[in-house]
Every structure is written in structure tokens, then in C-alpha cells.
């Protein structure tokens, strides 16, 4: 391969990696924004423009003040940008402008301005078609004749090293001095606000029971449809597989009526037992069991092994990738299930809430605190993401194994 061909190959590979990294970042950015927002202060959430990392304002102790004062970046009279402490806010000032130099504006307290000609016979001039009273203010040791354009509120800032040095500036447009800091108290607050600890326990219990139940029933059903010979096996399997095409909305009313009849409404049993049977899981395990050579099973039967022993000591260990795939899908379904819990569990029954229901209620109770909502969402998303990342290699093994004979 020539050098030009190597350069082209490296360029193509580098371009592919750049594209993958960009798209990967775009996919992960919502999760990153949610994660970092969960650690923010309530006021930091509403900053404009939005920022990714959580920041808190820095305060400092200033002589003559009992409490620490927040720091801001302020330009002094000489145009130097340095840190000043906010000593007082909401001071009313007027915006003055010199008719001779309209581009230069002055922020000056109205009570310190002197009316030219006195308040009774104050002199006036016409500026841009309107008549304004004339004032005199002291700027840099000089007296400047100005007119008042508008009024606003500013803050009084002092130099932390020399509190006698004061500067007036707009607090809203001034940049605060901040540092990156994670607020871990958000997770404790959201647990106390919505009892997410109980919801998390319920979700774990329901998820584990559903996953274990689906694994057991799918393994038994898959083995029966793959290896056992009985009349009508294939037709029964097709009928069972056809239930996947039945929309869930058609099952809600009869399933809810069944829960009412057996007294399971508003109980965790209604979230578990109806979902331990899955046609998809049975189909997945059956298809994997079919790929296992029959010679292994025949050898075990000749050695005197029972069907039960063949299943759990031979088929199950070989089927690790398929079982891991089914377990992951079952876990994600049970963990993220919302509609059925919303139907069968009363939203006022916090004792039997799962994470999805608690997050729905939390959105209303903490609507003014998005940082708490994001903290609750982090609780709900973190564990499924970890499970998916850890089980990712099993997906690859399962897909690769389907191409072997």
C-alpha cells in the first residue's frame, strides 16, 4: 500500500470516528443534561443561556458586614474588570445623558443631581423632539450638564480589599463569580418529598419477580416447544405466538375486571403475576434451543438423564447469551412500565407506588424545582442504563451465535 493510500485510509477512519463521536454525543447529551441538572441549585436551573455543569455563587467576608457578600465581576470607572461584593441592591438611580455626547450614559442617584435654575424655574432643553429638564451631576471631579432619560435600579458594590471603594452597577446584567459544585442534597430532598425510597424498593421487587417469572416460564415453554413431541405442538405454539399481535389496549379492561374479581386492585401482585408469561420470551428461548445439536440431548438420555436434568444442566448453561438478552428486555419492560401501574394502582396510595408513578406525581409537586424532578429521573434511569451497558456483550454473543450452525 502506498503512502497516499495509507493517508486516505487513515483519513476515512478518522472521519468515521469523528462522525460516530458527534452522533454519540448528541444521543448522550439529554442524559448528561438530566444528570448534571440533578446536582444544580434551584436558581441555577433557570439561568440563561443554560449551562451544563452545576455552579454556585462565591461569597466573601467584607469588613463592616456581618454576613458574607456575593461576588460579581464589575468594571470600575477606569474600565478594569475585577471582583466586587454586592453590599446593597435595589437602589433607585436615573440614567442621564449629555446632549453634547448622547453616546455616553451616566448612572447617577437622582437625589444627588442638582436642578439647573432650581426646582421651581428649572431650565429645559429640547432633545430628539421632546423637552427635558436640565440637571448637573459630578463625574470624575467635573460638573456635567445632563438630562434624565429613564430610571432603573442598581446595586451598590464594594471592593472586598477596600470597602470604601464603591461602584454602582446593574445587578441583573452583572456576571456573578461562580465555581462548579455538585449539590448532593437534591437526592435526599427528593427522597423525603416523594418517598422515592419506598417506590424504588417496590420497583426492584416487582422487576425481580417479573424477570425471574418470565425466565422460568420462557425456559420451560421454549424447551417444551423445541424438544418435546406432543399432539398439536406446532399449532399451539403458533396460537401462543399470535398473542403478540394483540394490542395491549384491548387487554386493559378485561384484565382490570379480572383484578377486581380476585381483589388485586391497588396491590403489587397485580403488577407481577399477570406478566410472568411472555410469548416473546418463549419464542426467543425456543429458537435458541432448536440450534443446540440433538446429539447432545440424545447422549444425555442414553446416560439416563431426565428431561428436567437435561434442561437445567445442559441447555440452560449453553443458553447464557439468550437468557441474558431475555432478562435485559424483561428488566427494562418491568422497570419502565407506567400505563398498567397507573391503571391498577391508586395514585394516592404511596405505599404501593413504583418509580414511574412517583415521578408523575413528583412533576406536579416539584414543578417549580426542575432540579428535584431531574434527581428523581436520575434514580429511575441510572440502574437500567448500568444493566444495559453491562449486558451489552451478551447481545453481541446472542446475535453472533444465531449465525453459527
N, C-alpha and C positions, 0 to 999 in steps of 0.2 A: 504494500500500500504506500503510495507516495505521500509526501508531506501535505500537499494540498488536499488529498482525500482524507487524511487524518484530521486536518483542520476542519474540514466540512463535517466530518463525523462528530468531532467534539462540539462544534457549533450547534448541530442538530440536537445532540444530547443535552447540551446546556440550555437550549431553548425549551426543550421538553420539560426539564426540571423547573425552569422559571415559570412556565405556564402552570405546571402542577402545583407549585408553591403558591402562586397567586390564587388559583381556584380553591386550594385547600384553606388559605387564609380567609377567603370570602365565605366559605362554608362554616369555618370555626368562629368567625367574628361575632355572630349573635350569641354564641355560648360564652365567649370571652367577655362580651359586654355585660351579659347577665351575671357572670361570676364576679367581675370587679364591681358592678353596681351593688352587689350584696354586701360589700365592705365599705360603702360610702356613708358619709354623713347625710342627713335629710336635706340640708341646704345644698350640698354638693351635687345632688342628683339633677337639680334644675338649673345648673349653670349653662350658659350659652356663650360659645358653642359647646356641645357635650364633650366630655373628656373620658378617656378610657380608665386611667388609673385613679384610685380614690386619693383625694387631697384634703388636708385640714389646714386652717389658717394658723399662722405662727403668732404668738403673743410674746410680749416682753414687759419686764418691770421698769417703770419710769419713776424717777424721784418726784415726790409730791402727789402721787396717785396711789390709792390703796390697793387697787386690783390691776393685774396685767392688762396691757392695752394691745389690740391687734395691730400688726404692722402692714404698711402699704408702700408700694413704690410710687413716689411723688417727685415731680420735677420742681426744684426750687426756683427762686427768682432768677438765678443765673443759668437755668436750663440743665442743671445737673440732676440726674436720676438717682435717688438714694432712698433709703428706708426711713419712713416716718411712722410714728404711732398715732392712732386716731384717739384724740382726747375728748372730742365732743362732736356730735353730729346734729343735723337739723338746724343749722344756723342759717337764718334768712339773709341773703345778700342780693344785691342788684347787679345786673350786667350793664356796664357802662361802655360807651364807645365815643371816641373823639371824632367830631365831624371832619377834622382835618386829616385823620388817619382811620378810616372806617374798618380797615382790616385788623386793627388792634383792639381787642376787647379787654375790659378790666372787671374782675370780680371784687366788689368792694361793699362793706356793710353800709346800708342806706343811712343809718343813724350817724355815721362818721362823715357823710358827704355834706358839703356846705352849699346852700342855695345861693346862687349869684343874684344879688339885688334883694335878698331877704325872702321869706316865705310869702309875704303879702304881695310884693311887687317883683316877684321872681322873673328874671329875664328869660326870654324864649327865643328859639330859632326854628326855622323850617328845614326838616331833613327828610328827603325822599317823599315830599308831598305832605308830610304831617308836621305839626307843631309840637315841639318838645321843650320842657323846662331845662335850663342850663344849671349844671352842678359843677362844683370844684372838689377834686379829690387829690390826696397826696400820694404820689407814686415815685418811689426812688428818690425822695427828698425834693421833688419838684411838684408844683401845683399844675394840674391838668384840667382844662375845661371840657366837660363831657356831658352827654345826655343819657338818660336811662332807657334802655331797650326793653328789658324784661327782668323778672325776678326769679330766683331759684333758691335752693337750699344746699349748703355745702357743709363740710366737716372741718373742724379745727385739728390740724396735725402738728405734732411737736417732734423735735429731734430727740431720740432716746438718750443720746450722749449730752445734749444741751437743751433741756426742756424750755429754756427761754426763747429758743428759735421756733417760731410758729409759721405755718403755711396754711392757707385756705384752699381747699380743693373739693371737687365733686366726689362724694363717696361712691356713688353708683358706678361712675366711669373709671374709678381708680382701681389699679391692679393689686389685689392682696398678696402678701408674701405667704407662700404655702409650701408644704412638704408632703411627700407621699406617705400615707399612713393607712393601715387597714383597721377597720372598726369591727372587731370580732364580736362586740356586744350585740350586733344585729341578730345573730343566730340565737343568742339567749333570749332576746326580746321576742322574736317570732315564735319561739317555743312556748313562752309564757302567754303570749297573746292568743294563740290559736290551738294550744295543746297539741302541737305537731309531734311531740314525743309519743303520745298515745296513738296518733294517726300513723306514725312511722312504724310502731310496733304492730298495729293491725295490718298494715300493708305487707310487712315482712311475713307475718303469719299466713295471710291469705295467699301471698305469692308462693311461699314454700309449699303449702298444701296443694295448690293448683299445679305447680311444676311436678311435684312428686306424683300426684294422682295421674297427670297426663303421661308421664314417663312410664308408669306401671301399666296403665291401660293400653297405651300405644305399643309397648313392647309385647305384651301378651296378645293383643289383637293382631299386630303385624306378624308375629310368629305363626299364629293360627292360620291366617290367610296366606302366608307364604309357604308353610311346610306341611300343615295338616290336611289330609284329604277327607272331606265330608260332603254329602249331597248339597248342591246349591251354593257351594262356596264362592264361586266367581260371581254369581248373580247377587248374592248377599253383599259381597264386597262392593260391587257397582252401586247397589242401592245405598249402602252406607256412605260411599264416596259422594253420591249425588246430593247428600245433605249439605255439602259445602256450598252448593249453588242456592240454597235457601237464604234469603236476606235476613239479617238479624232483626230488622224492624217487624218482620212477620211473626217472630217468636216472642216479642216482648209481652204482649197481652196474655197469651196462654201461659207463658212461663210465670208471669206475675200472679195470675189466678192460681196457679199451682202452689206458689209460695204462700199465698193467703190461705189456701186449704190446709196445708201442713203446718202453718204457723211459723214460717221462717222469715216473714217480713220484718225488716229492721234488725236482722241478725246476721252475723258474719257467715253463718252456714250457707246463706243464700248466695254469697259471693264465691263460695268454694265448691260445694258438691255438684251443682249443675254444670260445672266447667271442667271436670276432671276427665271427661271423654272428648276426644277430638278426632275427627275423621282425617284431618290433615296429618296429625302425628301418626296415626295408624298407617296411612298411605306411605309416609316417609320411611317408617321402620320396615314395612313390608317390602318396599322397593330395595332397601338395603339388604334385607335378609335374603332376597332372591339372588343377589350377587355372590353370596357365600357358597363355595363349592359343596355339592351334595355329598361328595366323598367324605368330607369331614364328619358330617352328621351320620352317615352310614357306618363309619368306623366306630363312632361313639356308641351307636346302637348295638353293634356286634360285641363291643366290650361290656355291654349290659347297662349302659347309662339310660336313665329315664328321660322322657321329653323335658321334664322340669329341670333336670340337671344339665341337659344339653343346652337349654336356653340360657341359663344363668352362668354356667361355667365355660361355655364355648361361644355362643352367639353374642351375648352382651359384651364381653371384653373386646371382641373383634369390632363391634359396632360403636366404639368410642366417639369417632367424629360425628356420626349421625345422631347419637344420643345427645352430644354436646350442642349440636345445632338445634335439635328439638327443644332442649332445655332452655336455650337462649331465647328462642322465639316465644316459648311459653312464659318465660320470666318477663319479657318485655310486654307481652299482652296483659298478663295479670297485674303487673306493676302500674301500667298506664291506663288501665280500664277506668272509664269515667261514666259512660251513659248508664250501664246497668247498676252500678252502685248509687248513682243519682236517682234511679227509679225506685230501688228496693230499700234504700237506707234513708231515713228521715234526716234532713239537713240540720235539724235541731238536736239530734242525738249524737253529740260529740264523742261519746264513749265508743261508738262503733264506726266512726269516720275512718276513711282511708285517705291517703295523701291527696288524691285528685279532688275529693270533696272539700277537704280542708283548704286547699289552695283556692278553690272557687269562693268559699266564704271569706278567705283572707283578702281577696281582691276587693271585696266591699268594705271590710273593716279597716283595712290599711290602705285605702285608695290614695290618701294624701302622703303616704310614705312608700314610694316605689322601692326603696332600698330593702324594706322588710318583705315586700312581695317577691323581690328577686332572691332574697335569702331563703324564703320558703321554696321557691322554684329550684334553687341550687340543691336543697335537700332532696327534692324529687328526681332531679336529673343526674346527680353525681353517681349514685350506685348503678343505674342502668348503663351509663357510659363506661364505667370501670368494668362491669361484667362483659359488655360488648367488646371492649379492647382486649381483655384477657382471653376471650373465647374466639377471637378473630382467626387465629391459626387453625382452629377446628373447622371453620367454614372452608378454608382453603383445602384442608385434608379431605373433607367430605366431597367437595367438587372434584378434586383430583382423583379420588377413588372411584367416582362414577365413570371415569373413562378407562378403567382397567378391566380386563376380562380374565 
